[in-house]
Amino acid sequence: MRPGKRKKLNLKDPLDAIYDKIERLKAGIRAKVEHPFRILKRQFGYLKTRYRGLAKNTAQITTLIALGNLWMMRKALRKA
């Protein structure tokens, strides 16, 4: 739902309240999913994909995802 339509919802109406709750859930999921992609794009520079073949691109993205996981857990790993 677009932000303008969400603002127009009447939260006293039960159906509109349900729509608002659904949008809140979707926004929470979206926020959790977007963070790892920010790590891949900003920290590791994965902005554009070169055409090198499916196997090489798959290997690169798999490696970057593994590095992203390590990057997000770096504080916990330092304590250990």
Backbone bond lengths (Angstrom), bond angles and torsions (degrees), N, CA, C in turn:
res aa  C-N    CA-C-N  psi(-1)  N-CA   C-N-CA  omega(-1)  CA-C   N-CA-C  phi
1 M - - - 1.445 - - 1.532 108.20 -
2 R 1.298 116.07 139.02 1.460 121.21 179.93 1.531 110.09 -73.16
3 P 1.334 117.31 149.89 1.468 119.76 -177.75 1.523 113.79 -57.18
4 G 1.323 117.78 -37.23 1.460 120.42 179.82 1.519 112.39 -64.50
5 K 1.331 116.25 -38.96 1.467 119.65 178.24 1.525 110.50 -69.94
6 R 1.329 115.99 -33.81 1.459 118.87 179.98 1.527 110.69 -68.21
7 K 1.338 116.97 -36.25 1.462 120.21 177.96 1.523 111.67 -64.88
8 K 1.322 116.21 -31.47 1.461 120.34 -177.07 1.528 113.04 -78.89
9 L 1.334 117.64 -8.19 1.459 119.90 -179.64 1.525 110.87 -64.27
10 N 1.307 115.36 139.73 1.462 121.72 175.37 1.529 107.04 -95.31
11 L 1.322 117.07 106.47 1.461 120.74 -173.93 1.526 113.07 -70.28
12 K 1.329 117.27 -11.20 1.468 119.89 175.66 1.524 111.07 -78.07
13 D 1.325 116.13 -22.14 1.465 121.15 176.33 1.533 108.13 -78.20
14 P 1.336 119.22 127.08 1.469 121.06 -176.42 1.532 113.45 -58.88
15 L 1.319 117.27 -39.44 1.462 120.07 -179.24 1.529 110.96 -67.26
16 D 1.326 117.18 -42.52 1.460 120.59 177.77 1.526 111.26 -66.00
17 A 1.325 117.15 -34.71 1.465 120.40 177.40 1.522 110.59 -64.60
18 I 1.328 116.64 -37.73 1.468 120.67 177.31 1.523 109.95 -66.25
19 Y 1.343 116.71 -43.07 1.464 120.19 177.40 1.526 111.18 -59.26
20 D 1.330 116.61 -41.68 1.459 120.47 179.64 1.526 110.92 -64.92
21 K 1.318 116.83 -40.59 1.464 120.57 179.19 1.531 111.17 -64.34
22 I 1.337 116.27 -40.32 1.467 121.02 177.73 1.523 110.13 -62.51
23 E 1.333 116.78 -43.15 1.465 120.55 -179.90 1.524 111.17 -65.19
24 R 1.327 117.18 -36.56 1.465 120.25 176.93 1.526 110.86 -64.24
25 L 1.328 117.05 -41.70 1.462 120.69 178.20 1.523 111.06 -63.25
26 K 1.335 116.00 -44.35 1.465 119.64 179.21 1.525 111.39 -62.85
27 A 1.327 117.18 -38.90 1.461 120.78 179.80 1.527 110.90 -65.76
28 G 1.326 117.02 -37.88 1.461 120.18 178.12 1.514 112.29 -65.27
29 I 1.323 116.23 -42.14 1.464 120.60 178.29 1.521 109.85 -66.23
30 R 1.319 116.47 -43.26 1.463 121.33 -179.25 1.527 110.62 -60.52
31 A 1.320 117.44 -40.67 1.460 120.92 -179.54 1.526 111.08 -65.04
32 K 1.323 117.11 -38.73 1.464 120.23 179.38 1.518 111.82 -68.85
33 V 1.319 116.92 -33.04 1.460 121.15 -177.53 1.524 111.23 -80.32
34 E 1.321 118.15 -33.02 1.458 120.72 -175.93 1.522 112.79 -73.24
35 H 1.312 119.19 -25.97 1.462 121.19 -177.24 1.526 112.80 -61.57
36 P 1.339 120.69 -48.11 1.466 118.94 178.31 1.529 113.20 -61.64
37 F 1.327 117.73 -33.48 1.456 119.58 178.67 1.527 110.96 -69.40
38 R 1.311 117.35 -31.67 1.457 120.35 174.63 1.521 110.28 -64.50
39 I 1.319 116.78 -40.25 1.466 120.73 177.83 1.523 109.69 -61.41
40 L 1.327 117.11 -47.55 1.465 120.48 -178.87 1.523 111.56 -61.55
41 K 1.317 116.59 -41.93 1.459 119.56 -174.27 1.525 112.38 -77.47
42 R 1.317 117.50 -44.57 1.464 119.85 -173.98 1.528 112.80 -86.10
43 Q 1.308 117.50 -46.33 1.458 119.95 -175.25 1.529 112.06 -75.87
44 F 1.333 116.53 -36.94 1.459 119.74 -174.28 1.520 113.40 -111.65
45 G 1.314 118.39 2.55 1.454 121.84 172.62 1.512 115.75 69.09
46 Y 1.313 118.32 29.37 1.463 120.88 -179.24 1.520 108.83 -88.70
47 L 1.341 116.39 77.41 1.454 120.70 -178.16 1.520 111.92 -101.19
48 K 1.320 116.33 -39.12 1.460 119.97 -178.78 1.521 108.87 -129.15
49 T 1.315 116.04 147.50 1.459 121.34 179.34 1.521 108.95 -105.57
50 R 1.301 116.33 127.75 1.459 119.97 174.09 1.513 108.59 -83.40
51 Y 1.314 116.34 153.00 1.458 120.77 178.55 1.522 108.42 -84.51
52 R 1.330 115.83 95.13 1.455 121.03 -178.50 1.512 111.71 -119.67
53 G 1.281 116.90 2.88 1.455 119.98 -176.38 1.514 110.00 108.87
54 L 1.317 114.84 151.43 1.464 119.58 -176.16 1.520 112.33 -64.15
55 A 1.320 117.28 -39.75 1.466 120.01 -177.08 1.527 111.03 -64.65
56 K 1.330 117.17 -44.67 1.465 120.04 -178.63 1.531 111.55 -68.64
57 N 1.333 116.92 -41.09 1.464 119.26 178.25 1.523 110.97 -66.05
58 T 1.335 117.03 -38.38 1.464 120.60 177.47 1.521 110.48 -64.07
59 A 1.326 116.53 -42.35 1.461 120.28 178.96 1.527 110.70 -63.71
60 Q 1.329 116.95 -40.75 1.458 119.92 -179.35 1.529 111.49 -65.75
61 I 1.309 117.14 -45.56 1.471 119.06 -177.67 1.531 110.62 -68.97
62 T 1.327 117.31 -34.49 1.468 120.45 176.72 1.524 110.54 -63.90
63 T 1.330 116.23 -43.24 1.459 120.71 177.84 1.526 110.95 -63.90
64 L 1.328 116.40 -42.67 1.461 119.56 179.95 1.524 111.95 -65.55
65 I 1.319 117.30 -36.53 1.467 120.09 177.61 1.525 110.23 -66.29
66 A 1.336 116.82 -40.36 1.465 120.13 177.16 1.531 110.43 -63.59
67 L 1.333 116.92 -42.87 1.462 120.13 177.29 1.530 111.26 -64.35
68 G 1.326 116.07 -37.57 1.463 119.99 177.67 1.517 111.63 -63.13
69 N 1.331 116.53 -39.97 1.468 120.28 177.25 1.528 110.92 -63.37
70 L 1.339 116.18 -42.37 1.462 119.34 177.25 1.527 111.05 -64.88
71 W 1.323 116.36 -39.64 1.463 121.04 179.86 1.528 111.17 -61.57
72 M 1.336 116.40 -42.45 1.461 119.32 -178.62 1.526 111.86 -72.46
73 M 1.318 118.06 -23.27 1.464 121.61 -179.54 1.527 112.21 -100.61
74 R 1.330 118.12 12.60 1.460 121.07 -172.50 1.525 113.01 -61.18
75 K 1.318 118.80 -35.70 1.469 120.30 179.98 1.523 110.97 -68.07
76 A 1.324 116.59 -41.41 1.466 120.08 179.35 1.527 110.54 -68.13
77 L 1.328 116.62 -35.44 1.461 120.04 -179.72 1.530 111.54 -71.10
78 R 1.317 117.64 -32.34 1.465 120.25 178.57 1.521 111.72 -68.08
79 K 1.336 116.68 -34.35 1.464 120.63 -179.75 1.521 111.63 -69.81
80 A 1.328 117.01 -29.48 1.467 120.70 -175.65 1.510 111.91 -75.15
